[in-house]
Amino acid sequence: MSGATNRIQCPCGRIIESPDEYKVLYLKHEMMEIDVLCPNDSCYLRELGYVKFEIENGKAKFKEASFYPPFVTWNSGRLGFDVAEKILKDHLRQIIKKIDWDRIGKETKTPQ
């Protein structure tokens, strides 16, 4: 694939060339969910996806990750479903690898 076809675009118009560009925010402590945000601070969608995890023996353990349908549909329309799916899955894999799972585990209180 050429570099141009690896580009994902948010419906707000922001081109995302690398998974490093997404903002990853851990606000939903009680839901054990990490938000994946558009790098454009004025994006009207803002949240593009999520990473869910669970706590096992005091450690955060990845559970699932997904991008939300409007983001997926937008890119499928632009690139075709197969190409968009491949790029988006790769972006999620790379986002998951970069999360500081030790820190997430320490900062998350397990429900009693």
Order of alpha helices (4+ residues) and beta strands (2+ residues): beta-beta-beta-beta-beta-beta-alpha-alpha-alpha
